[in-house]
Amino acid sequence: MPINKYELDFNTTGDRIFKIIINDANTTLAPDDVSDVMDIVVDRNCFAASTGDLTDRKAARLVTTTVLELPAA
């Protein structure tokens, strides 16, 4: 069963990267939708990062992991 998550990376005022991980990702979103959400997060300063305020988008990834459950016995 595949597991999907978004990894959203932002630059901060402390010259570091702040990452947000969204589990159970909606895989039907268009890349522009993801970019728009990231812009809103930066514009509204929604998260407090220990390395400073978020300044802009750095990267976004949709990560899919396939998990195969094996019998325990």
SULKATA-V990112 format. One line per field, one symbol per residue. ss: DSSP state (H for helix, E for strand, - for the rest). phi: phi as a letter, one per 30 degrees, with the letter a starting at -180 (. if undefined). burial: I if it has 9 or more other C-alpha atoms within 8 Angstrom, else O. Layout:
ss = ???
phi = ???
burial = ???
//
This chain:
ss = -EEEEEEEEEEE----EEEEEEE-------HHHHHHHHHHHHHH---------EEEEEEEEEEEEE-------
phi = .dccbccccbdbddhbccccccdhdddcddedddddddddeddchdbccdcjddcadcabbcccccccdcddc
burial = OOIIIIIIIIIIIOOOIIOOOOOOIOOOOOOOOIIOOIIOIIOOIOOOIOIIIIIIIIOIOIOOOOOOOOOOO
//
